[in-house]
Amino acid sequence: MAGGEEYQTAIVVAFNDESGSIARVRIEDTIVSNALMFVRIYGSGDVMCGDINLTPDANTILVKWGSGWWNKFTATASGNKVYVFAYGRLAAPSSITSHVINGDCSSAVPSDITNVDSGNYLSSGTDEHGEIYLFYTKSGRAYHARIIPDSGPNLGLPMSTSVLSSYTPLNLATSAFASRFIPIAFTIAYPGPNNECQTPGKYCLYYSNYPLPIDGEASTTSPWASKTGEPLITDVGGVVGPTSGLLAIGQPLVKGSPAISVVYREPGLFNPDGTKYRPNDDRYQIIPGIYYDLPWVAEYNSWTPTPGILHMTGGLKYQLMLTGSSGTSGTTNYVGWYNITRGIRYTLMYSYDAGNLWHWTLTSSSGGYMLFWSPSGNLSTASLDATAQNYIGYGTVPGTCSANGCSFTGTITDSSGRSISFSSDTGISSYGNGQSILFSKALGSWIASDGLSCSGTGVDSSNSGTLVITDTIGRVTKYWICKWRLSRLESPNGGRVDYSYTTSVQGTDASLVTYVRQGTDAYSAPVTKMDIYNESAAGIKARSQVFSWVFQNGEAVKALVNKTDKSAVVQGSSEYIFNSAAGKASLRTYDSAGQVAYYDMETLNGANLKDLSGNANDGTLAGSGGTSQFGKYGKARGFGGAAWVDAGNSASVQLLSGSFTISAVIQTSSSSTDNEIVAKGGSCAVGGYKLITQSGKLRGTFNNQSAIPYYQVISGRTINDGTWHNVAFVVNGLGTKVTAGYLYIDGALDTAG
């Protein structure tokens, strides 16, 4: 509101701690001076504290926006704190500054979220776990930042991700609270994208559900994956999450009790610009990307305390937030609790014990628990049950990592006295009856005997290298790492697996690139191919897995996995569709042994549509008026005007005997008489077949006998309603007198003839 020469804008926020208190945050902007921010807290029917000035000096006062402050600041609550985000601190005018207000009327020193600069239409909220989401617009684009309360200086320096990239949002707003997905509303002005919002002078209102981070951070073995029924793809080369593209592979070094393994964990490796995400998470690193598979707690500040991230086996990571406390922070009577409820429930407690000093206790629902030292976060003891009689002790001494790699040692001892001694440099020096498992590693660039290499810009000892593991009877396993990615795995039996990944750098747009968001502000390069060889020396390829991903807002929503033989002919495929907002995944499996042509209308081989069946029937884009546009999943081709795809006339598409199926995903509103979907020759030509729409209905024809007789089947249902339909034309008995044709629409039999 304007009062004389003064503009005041206020937000009221309820504390999220069941106290019943509310905070009123007010911006006061005058023509005479710069803008100031005040907070007043109300509770139990009374004013708990008056207008506290959060901008008392030249370092904290705000720039002048006058009446424009309504879209320049936002506030939300997490626990007993209110977080205010404002754009335009005078000392750092291009930054969004965070102000933290405690329920007892105290406040923290404001800090700039250094990786989030500028912004309009700021809007924030809190999810069910207390994490904060912040949306804002900049230069006509929308951005999202995920903020972890109590995550150290500048709120852990959150990264911003571009979202809703097809639009130019205005008046963006999100809900104050969210669970599983974040509701967002925004407007766009005429003219909108994709033929939307086409009335001159008008604005259009949109609503979207933005997916929250997946449970368990960025792990192939995420409980979220199990919860939604996401089936993992498992082969000789490891495990791949089909809706994320994440690769994980572990190798047990010593089994039984005690035991120890190494693990390659690709998830969550990169920042949007391709640099390493949180380089301080290299605890127990042997070479870049390969780790001893041990749990630990990464602390941002051990005395506050703030645990930051709980690392569990298999690459599972949890961001942690304080959910309860007792005693006085900084004294030995302090106890803090951090509850984890994402898929698997744990309770993490931070406390002081006269014998153990400060430590973390992680308790599972079964009663088993782990103890971690503080401030190191190293695992001390793992008890398999509540009795503490069956336990494993850990004496790990992680060292430091430098350009020459990491150096540390450790011992693991079970309750019966059996032990394992290990190190990052030499491997397992002693286990069982004095056996050993030896490591040999080389850091930096490398070249394999067959010419596979890792060199060039950005390759150095901090992100690349090889690891050779030789077990106690001389069997050798070798890992080849290039820029944190596993490029090759050679197994003891002489076989190997070669891996390919997407390579594009994230840049500024999360939805138009090949990196995929992995739960937080971390990204990964999804696997695109696994070549599996029987014998490394002979170079005999057994099979391949080829992955095609469809992304929306930086998240994989569809994956197609083709399984090919050694000649690259597709033998079968699996299609995974993942809906994180609805919490479900679906799988369809196809036997493609007889497939002769397959086009996803997106993948190119040069200028032609690539035949993904492996039969080299690449489609030439012919005619005029064809377009590439968004389809039901990923991209589609529009065939307006006189456009078509020419698949050639190879022997594989000449269908004169046996049976065949034509299937497609189409969208049409045409009522004309002859809209061809797939056609070869004329309806009356010998060997001709067609699947078309005719007056809005589906029609299939084929002829394998003479120039005049031919067979046709027409659907009873019309499909020219402008929505997407899965259609199929199945023919049985080609070359016989008894021939049958079937039309399927959206998976259901429509007509037989």
Helices and strands as residue ranges (DSSP letters): E 2-3, E 6-14, E 22-30, E 36-43, E 46-53, G 66-71, E 73-78, E 81-89, E 92-102, E 111-117, E 120-127, E 132-138, E 141-147, G 153-156, E 160-163, E 170-174, E 177-178, E 181-189, E 203-211, H 223-227, E 233-235, E 238-240, E 247-254, E 260-265, E 285-287, E 290-292, E 296-298, E 309-311, G 313-315, E 317-319, E 324-326, E 335-340, E 346-353, E 357-364, E 369-373, E 379-383, E 391-394, E 401-402, E 405-406, E 409-414, E 419-423, E 427-431, E 435-443, E 446-447, E 453-454, E 465-470, E 476-482, E 485-490, E 496-501, E 516-517, E 523-524, E 527-535, E 540-552, E 555-565, E 570-579, E 584-591, E 604-605, E 608-609, E 620-630, E 635-646, G 651-653, E 658-667, E 675-680, E 689-694, E 697-702, E 711-718, E 724-734, E 740-745, E 748-752
